[in-house]
Amino acid sequence: MQAKEVFVDKNDFIPNPDPSESQQQFFDIGFKYAVLDSIQTIIKEKGIPYGLWDKYREKFKYRFVLRPYDEKDIVTGFYLINYNGESRFVPHDSVAAAQYEESAIPYDASIYFKLYSTEIIFNDEEMLKVFGDFKKSDPDKPLDIIIKPTFEYEDFKLSVKCGDKEVPLTKYKVKGVWGG
């Protein structure tokens, strides 16, 4: 799917339009209430990021790899949502864990362990840069997103590995760790 700019007449869009409101006022009010303040600021400073969704659609060959601090840890699964809107559940078994998949950059990874679960939100700019840099330098090599839990799962350290090169991620957010 590819979005394109279209004109929306406020009189066709809402059932009882305010006749004193101009088309521009209609758009300005909608923009103010529908778009987060942080996004409004970015759009005002840099303009609408045309082409961003094209970047979100780009596919990379990668997988998630858990590096637990003890061998008692068991992953029961992942639920992944990508920036392009695709989502998938990946059961963690020896076959699934070894498979790389062509997928867009991750947005949200919910990871389920034997006793714990976590949710990690990825930064789109960081992921596009790291994945893009590896794709330029090593276009045929797959990527590993390495997840290393800290002691007692208070936090996680993430990196992206391609061959013998590894780049730490710094802009992700661990939304929480549950269980125990």
PATILO-905810 format. One record per residue (C-alpha): residue number from 1; x, y, z; residue in one letter; chain. Coordinates in steps of 0.001 Angstrom, whole numbers, plus 500000, padded with zeros to 6 digits. Layout:
residues N
+-----+--------+--------+--------+------+-------+
|  nr |     c1 |     c2 |     c3 | rest | kette |
+-----+--------+--------+--------+------+-------+
| NUM |      X |      Y |      Z |    A |     A |
...
+-----+--------+--------+--------+------+-------+
This chain:
residues 180
+-----+--------+--------+--------+------+-------+
|  nr |     c1 |     c2 |     c3 | rest | kette |
+-----+--------+--------+--------+------+-------+
|   1 | 500000 | 500000 | 500000 |    M |     A |
|   2 | 501185 | 503496 | 499239 |    Q |     A |
|   3 | 499604 | 506613 | 500704 |    A |     A |
|   4 | 499058 | 509691 | 498608 |    K |     A |
|   5 | 497956 | 513197 | 499464 |    E |     A |
|   6 | 494258 | 513880 | 498901 |    V |     A |
|   7 | 491967 | 516858 | 499457 |    F |     A |
|   8 | 489233 | 516401 | 502072 |    V |     A |
|   9 | 486356 | 518870 | 501956 |    D |     A |
|  10 | 485182 | 519447 | 505518 |    K |     A |
|  11 | 481580 | 519553 | 504298 |    N |     A |
|  12 | 481925 | 515966 | 503042 |    D |     A |
|  13 | 483938 | 514789 | 506029 |    F |     A |
|  14 | 481705 | 515698 | 508972 |    I |     A |
|  15 | 477909 | 515399 | 509210 |    P |     A |
|  16 | 477163 | 518920 | 510538 |    N |     A |
|  17 | 479967 | 521259 | 509452 |    P |     A |
|  18 | 480321 | 524693 | 511027 |    D |     A |
|  19 | 479568 | 527135 | 508192 |    P |     A |
|  20 | 481674 | 529871 | 509850 |    S |     A |
|  21 | 484762 | 527617 | 509933 |    E |     A |
|  22 | 487094 | 527790 | 506941 |    S |     A |
|  23 | 488700 | 524746 | 505359 |    Q |     A |
|  24 | 492076 | 525781 | 506861 |    Q |     A |
|  25 | 490577 | 526182 | 510351 |    Q |     A |
|  26 | 489086 | 522692 | 510019 |    F |     A |
|  27 | 492532 | 521249 | 509204 |    F |     A |
|  28 | 494298 | 523269 | 511930 |    D |     A |
|  29 | 491861 | 522101 | 514620 |    I |     A |
|  30 | 492106 | 518481 | 513452 |    G |     A |
|  31 | 495912 | 518676 | 513424 |    F |     A |
|  32 | 495970 | 520154 | 516937 |    K |     A |
|  33 | 493801 | 517416 | 518437 |    Y |     A |
|  34 | 494801 | 514371 | 516382 |    A |     A |
|  35 | 498596 | 514740 | 516312 |    V |     A |
|  36 | 500809 | 514448 | 519409 |    L |     A |
|  37 | 502496 | 517688 | 520503 |    D |     A |
|  38 | 505959 | 516184 | 519997 |    S |     A |
|  39 | 505089 | 515211 | 516411 |    I |     A |
|  40 | 503537 | 518644 | 515763 |    Q |     A |
|  41 | 506835 | 520257 | 516804 |    T |     A |
|  42 | 508840 | 518020 | 514477 |    I |     A |
|  43 | 506491 | 518732 | 511562 |    I |     A |
|  44 | 506654 | 522488 | 512211 |    K |     A |
|  45 | 510481 | 522394 | 512358 |    E |     A |
|  46 | 511250 | 519884 | 509594 |    K |     A |
|  47 | 508038 | 519548 | 507600 |    G |     A |
|  48 | 506041 | 516403 | 506911 |    I |     A |
|  49 | 508486 | 513479 | 506615 |    P |     A |
|  50 | 507498 | 512342 | 503122 |    Y |     A |
|  51 | 509237 | 509078 | 502291 |    G |     A |
|  52 | 509429 | 507908 | 505908 |    L |     A |
|  53 | 506942 | 505089 | 505283 |    W |     A |
|  54 | 509061 | 503957 | 502335 |    D |     A |
|  55 | 511919 | 503519 | 504811 |    K |     A |
|  56 | 509613 | 501661 | 507214 |    Y |     A |
|  57 | 508678 | 499214 | 504437 |    R |     A |
|  58 | 512302 | 498244 | 503736 |    E |     A |
|  59 | 513014 | 494634 | 504736 |    K |     A |
|  60 | 516088 | 493365 | 506548 |    F |     A |
|  61 | 517068 | 489796 | 507326 |    K |     A |
|  62 | 517328 | 489490 | 511111 |    Y |     A |
|  63 | 516389 | 487577 | 514221 |    R |     A |
|  64 | 516294 | 488159 | 517971 |    F |     A |
|  65 | 518913 | 486328 | 520024 |    V |     A |
|  66 | 518715 | 486029 | 523808 |    L |     A |
|  67 | 521964 | 485918 | 525772 |    R |     A |
|  68 | 520813 | 485051 | 529323 |    P |     A |
|  69 | 523156 | 485498 | 532262 |    Y |     A |
|  70 | 522325 | 482027 | 533577 |    D |     A |
|  71 | 521344 | 478826 | 531854 |    E |     A |
|  72 | 518101 | 478439 | 533827 |    K |     A |
|  73 | 516372 | 480994 | 531632 |    D |     A |
|  74 | 513882 | 479865 | 529035 |    I |     A |
|  75 | 512219 | 482044 | 526423 |    V |     A |
|  76 | 508645 | 481044 | 525704 |    T |     A |
|  77 | 508080 | 483468 | 522832 |    G |     A |
|  78 | 508170 | 486874 | 521200 |    F |     A |
|  79 | 505385 | 489092 | 519972 |    Y |     A |
|  80 | 506787 | 491647 | 517534 |    L |     A |
|  81 | 505262 | 494751 | 516004 |    I |     A |
|  82 | 507230 | 496481 | 513256 |    N |     A |
|  83 | 507244 | 500162 | 512306 |    Y |     A |
|  84 | 505443 | 499315 | 509060 |    N |     A |
|  85 | 502506 | 497907 | 511053 |    G |     A |
|  86 | 503215 | 494211 | 510490 |    E |     A |
|  87 | 503187 | 491979 | 513539 |    S |     A |
|  88 | 504068 | 488376 | 514222 |    R |     A |
|  89 | 504387 | 485869 | 517024 |    F |     A |
|  90 | 507579 | 483844 | 517024 |    V |     A |
|  91 | 507654 | 480764 | 519249 |    P |     A |
|  92 | 511115 | 480300 | 520706 |    H |     A |
|  93 | 512297 | 476795 | 520013 |    D |     A |
|  94 | 515500 | 475486 | 518506 |    S |     A |
|  95 | 514172 | 475690 | 514937 |    V |     A |
|  96 | 512492 | 479112 | 515228 |    A |     A |
|  97 | 515436 | 480614 | 517116 |    A |     A |
|  98 | 517844 | 479667 | 514350 |    A |     A |
|  99 | 515754 | 481178 | 511557 |    Q |     A |
| 100 | 516319 | 484621 | 510111 |    Y |     A |
| 101 | 513313 | 486388 | 508688 |    E |     A |
| 102 | 512944 | 489221 | 506178 |    E |     A |
| 103 | 511103 | 491879 | 508112 |    S |     A |
| 104 | 510817 | 495639 | 508567 |    A |     A |
| 105 | 512531 | 497324 | 511510 |    I |     A |
| 106 | 511048 | 496400 | 514894 |    P |     A |
| 107 | 508947 | 498894 | 516825 |    Y |     A |
| 108 | 507813 | 496894 | 519848 |    D |     A |
| 109 | 509080 | 493530 | 521071 |    A |     A |
| 110 | 507244 | 491744 | 523863 |    S |     A |
| 111 | 509523 | 488967 | 525045 |    I |     A |
| 112 | 508286 | 486160 | 527253 |    Y |     A |
| 113 | 510656 | 484198 | 529465 |    F |     A |
| 114 | 509972 | 481336 | 531868 |    K |     A |
| 115 | 509380 | 483641 | 534849 |    L |     A |
| 116 | 509598 | 487129 | 533379 |    Y |     A |
| 117 | 508353 | 489137 | 530454 |    S |     A |
| 118 | 509362 | 492508 | 529094 |    T |     A |
| 119 | 508390 | 494987 | 526447 |    E |     A |
| 120 | 511009 | 496936 | 524515 |    I |     A |
| 121 | 510277 | 499925 | 522268 |    I |     A |
| 122 | 512857 | 500588 | 519556 |    F |     A |
| 123 | 513823 | 503999 | 518146 |    N |     A |
| 124 | 513100 | 504125 | 514422 |    D |     A |
| 125 | 515977 | 506471 | 513523 |    E |     A |
| 126 | 518531 | 504361 | 515393 |    E |     A |
| 127 | 517273 | 501099 | 513897 |    M |     A |
| 128 | 517192 | 502504 | 510345 |    L |     A |
| 129 | 520754 | 503821 | 510743 |    K |     A |
| 130 | 522245 | 500667 | 512293 |    V |     A |
| 131 | 520415 | 498278 | 509960 |    F |     A |
| 132 | 521096 | 500519 | 506953 |    G |     A |
| 133 | 524819 | 500806 | 507752 |    D |     A |
| 134 | 525128 | 497026 | 508032 |    F |     A |
| 135 | 523163 | 496542 | 504808 |    K |     A |
| 136 | 525633 | 498856 | 503010 |    K |     A |
| 137 | 528777 | 497272 | 504467 |    S |     A |
| 138 | 527593 | 493640 | 504463 |    D |     A |
| 139 | 524551 | 493404 | 502153 |    P |     A |
| 140 | 524369 | 489604 | 502162 |    D |     A |
| 141 | 524861 | 489023 | 505896 |    K |     A |
| 142 | 521900 | 488641 | 508270 |    P |     A |
| 143 | 521606 | 490603 | 511511 |    L |     A |
| 144 | 521163 | 489492 | 515110 |    D |     A |
| 145 | 519436 | 491740 | 517637 |    I |     A |
| 146 | 521183 | 490640 | 520824 |    I |     A |
| 147 | 519159 | 490892 | 524052 |    I |     A |
| 148 | 521165 | 490612 | 527279 |    K |     A |
| 149 | 519213 | 490730 | 530541 |    P |     A |
| 150 | 520982 | 492228 | 533545 |    T |     A |
| 151 | 521043 | 490463 | 536909 |    F |     A |
| 152 | 517517 | 489667 | 538124 |    E |     A |
| 153 | 516122 | 491133 | 534906 |    Y |     A |
| 154 | 516059 | 494713 | 536136 |    E |     A |
| 155 | 517054 | 495947 | 532678 |    D |     A |
| 156 | 518243 | 494783 | 529272 |    F |     A |
| 157 | 521194 | 495725 | 527091 |    K |     A |
| 158 | 520641 | 495509 | 523353 |    L |     A |
| 159 | 522954 | 495470 | 520375 |    S |     A |
| 160 | 522877 | 494548 | 516697 |    V |     A |
| 161 | 525462 | 492092 | 515422 |    K |     A |
| 162 | 526460 | 491406 | 511830 |    C |     A |
| 163 | 529231 | 488861 | 511358 |    G |     A |
| 164 | 532000 | 489870 | 513770 |    D |     A |
| 165 | 530795 | 493500 | 514128 |    K |     A |
| 166 | 528475 | 494513 | 516952 |    E |     A |
| 167 | 526875 | 497926 | 517545 |    V |     A |
| 168 | 525253 | 498705 | 520906 |    P |     A |
| 169 | 521778 | 500222 | 520790 |    L |     A |
| 170 | 521232 | 503240 | 523048 |    T |     A |
| 171 | 517843 | 504730 | 522177 |    K |     A |
| 172 | 515499 | 501836 | 522997 |    Y |     A |
| 173 | 513140 | 501931 | 525960 |    K |     A |
| 174 | 512374 | 499023 | 528270 |    V |     A |
| 175 | 508725 | 499646 | 529193 |    K |     A |
| 176 | 508889 | 497247 | 532095 |    G |     A |
| 177 | 509803 | 493835 | 533391 |    V |     A |
| 178 | 507060 | 491677 | 534856 |    W |     A |
| 179 | 507054 | 488425 | 536805 |    G |     A |
| 180 | 509597 | 486856 | 539076 |    G |     A |
+-----+--------+--------+--------+------+-------+
